[in-house]
Amino acid sequence: MDHNFYQELITQYVDHELEDTRASELFAHLSGCDWCRRFMKSTLLISAHITNDYLTEVPSALDRRLFGSIAKERREQQPHRWWETMWLIRVLMPLPAALSIAILIALGSLIVSPMVLTRDTPVNDYNTQLSKLPREYQERIKAIQ
Amino acid sequence: MESKSDSQLVRDFRLGVLEAFETLYHRYKQPIYSFCLRLTGERQTAEDATHDAFLKVYQHIDSLQDVTLFKSWLYSIARNQVYKSIRKTKSNGVLDEGSVWSEETPLTILQAEETKQIISTSLNALKAEYLEVLLLKEFEKLSYAEISVITGDSVSSVKSRLFKARKALAEHIEKFYSD
């Protein structure tokens, strides 16, 4: 008796892939074959075990990890829009130089301007000296001018 | 979004709706992770394979020609990721039709007392190429034709592997009870 043949039919029966005509042939055999009945019992036992104990808790880190990878993927997929960054480079490159020059001018002005403002001009100096002279001399000098 | 079919979600995702992808992920993450875990036997490897599988789905959704085959496509990607990691660790990726058991023979674990433990350890001792068809059939209730799409084998090869796996397991359980 070809037990292998009938055990293959048992497998197909358990998988719901056995034709009806074959199924009746199988059950006719099973009624008289203890060996194949035991095979069927074991197959059903395995089937029940896999179905009941199959699902496993997914690690909580997986969600975060996957969506982190997807976010990275999305960032990398975005096309490099050079025109959006060019204006920034053009502005930022001369900006430090312009800023340095402005600071130097400001500092220079602060240093130089008090000197300019406090120093007596030749005209001021001349008038000061003139005012120190006696009135008579002052009038003579003015008359000469 | 939850009530939509896989096909509808795939179409939405192709139009750029990221929420559709998230729904597909939450729908399948547990069965895919469980499938990978059963095949690899290692939590970290299973997590890596699940992560890589869903990332590939995200990257290559446009390459899926028939949207009704999303589930089979997802399983085939997960399966490939598992095989990649198995090849890396065991160099065990080549199908050897001659032997059903992996190097760890179930005879070494015959001392287990519970039926459940015996079945679990026997399943873990099965080679991945036999275990995968058993899991896809028993848990996912996929047809032989659908499994053949996932594994890339013929229907008769799937049928044959399922039979060999079940016969080996049944003989092992039988042996345990008769001892």
Interface residues (C-beta under 8 A of the other chain):
Chain A: Q7 E8 T11 Q12 V14 D15 E17 R38 F39 S42 T43 L45 I46 S47 H49 I50 T51 D53 Y54 L55 T56 E57 V58 P59 A61 L62 D63 R65 L66 S69 I70 E73
Chain B: Y25 K29 Q30 P31 Y33 S34 L37 R38 R43 E47 T50 H51 F54 L55 Y58 Q59 T115 K116 I119 S120 L123 L134 L135 K137 E138 F139 S143 Y144 K159 L162 F163 R166 K167 L169 A170 I173 E174
